[in-house]
Amino acid sequence: MNLPGAAGGARDTGAGDAADDELDAALALVNGRSVGRHDPAQPPSEGGGPDGAASSHPRPHGGARGETHGAARGASHGSSHGSPHSGRHDLPWPRARHIAGSAAGPLGRLALPLDAALGHALAEPLTALTDLPSFDTSAMDGWAVAGPGPWRTEGSVLAGQRSTTALLDGHATVIATGAALPPGATAVLRREHGRTTADGLLHATRGGPGPGQDVRPRGQECRGGDELLAAGVLVTPAVLGLAAAAGYDELAVTARPSVEILVLGDELLDAGAPGAGRVRDALGPLLPGWLTALGAGTVSARRLKDDAGLLQDAVTASTADLVVTTGGTAGGPVDFVHPVLERIGARLLVDGVAVRPGHPMLLAELPGGGRLVGLPGNPLAAVSGVLTLAVPLLRALAGRPAPVAYEARLTGDVHGHPTDTRLVPVVLDEESQAAPLHFSGPAMLRGIAAADGMAVVPPGGAVKGDRTAVLETGWGRL
């Protein structure tokens, strides 16, 4: 089906093989598998119609803050985009994502009590401290019986109790679900399958239980020393329950990275309706909770004026594992991220990505050992930057495994960029097909706010029925 506002368009039929290669690479990378280095793509323009859907024909760059290259970065569409960093190319999207996921290793190990371990990743395998169950257990309310019936009943055993008196053949005792079987018991007769007579004997009403019936034998789930979960598994409520059941009081986990967000821009408003050349800060509210859901620990955010000195002071003074800047990554008159990084001696790992929206994103290694992700200032372009660079980097720092990617068939055509990957908001229908949404321009959030994920559309576009990788946003974990 085509939802109202679904993006349309057709794929360049000459890009079919490249599209398949791009999909395979995207699925490999979001599944945590490396791919070979590709030749850097040469992105001409952001392109787009009134709804922000990229056209298959390039057009000159505009002047959107942090999203386009202005005069200071050069107007050339040659191999380096006119960057002051000689020879810089926008990296293919799969390659950039791979570099981000390899840019750091897991942080240090912590031993945390169970109630503090939620949301961390296991730093070592979770092994069974004992057999589970650690004793033969009744799976039902009823009677523990010994041998064939009828049985003479005596006493009872409740959960948490343990009988030391052995049952003799022909005898039974009342037992509760979860209680330890008394010695000599051969099976459990369910309460609804037995009746007692006036002479005090217990009779089976549906035939006697076979040996071991309705008994959870010792070690049914695991034996002591078995590996229950591998290192890197995310500690969820279910993992906490398993750890507690296995006898753990604390877990060895990987520390979650600290993040400092620097929101740049004199044009941003903190309150009220936009107007008179000012726009609301959308990324200040959007990023902190999202980055926490993606694996960050402590997250702080603050606004900075468009001032190179203030930005340099903030970056050099930060003790966070990851600094995230918004805006200022292009070449406009107040885009100071590149000059500041050059001045402090940072090492650029990614300087531009062949992806739309969001190509002027960057990743740098700071002199003090931290990392910096520079996001474009346009909101959807920034979302693209988070999914491309911040997600794999946070996962690496937090010791989390790459999630298994999934693919879905498109319900409609999607315009493509001639050379760049596109990330397009999609909503999944009842058949798990991906319906492309309108309002996918770099400055728009209307599409992504309604989306279930972002489809990875290869250069040249895609047509209805094509399979595409879909990136989860992680908002479902908030």
Buried (B, 14 or more C-beta within 10 A) or exposed (E): EEBEBBBBBBBBEEBBEBBEBBBBBBBBBBBBEEBEEBEBBBBBBBBBBEBBBBBBEBEEBEEBBBBBBBEBBBEEBEEBBBBEBEEBBBBBBBBBBBBBBEBBEBBEEBEBEBEBBBBBBBBBBBBBBBBBBBBBBBBBBBBBBBBEBBBBBEBBBEEEEEBEEEBEEBBBBBBBBBBBBBEBBBBBBBBEBBEBEEEEBBBBEEEBBEEEBBBBBBBBBBEBEBEBBEBBBBBEEEBBEBBEEBEBEBBBBBBBBBBBBBBBBEBBBEEEEEEEEBBBBBBBEBBBEBBBBBBBBEBEBEBBEBBBEBBBEBBBEBEBBBBBBBBBBBBBEBBBBBBBBEEBEBEBBBBBBBBBBBBBBBBBBBEEEBBBBBBBBBBBBBBBBBBBBBBBBBBBBBBBBBBEBBBBBBBBBBBBBBBBBBBBBBBBBEEEBBBBBBBBBBBBBBBBBBBBBBBBBBBBBBBBEBBBBBBBBBBEBE
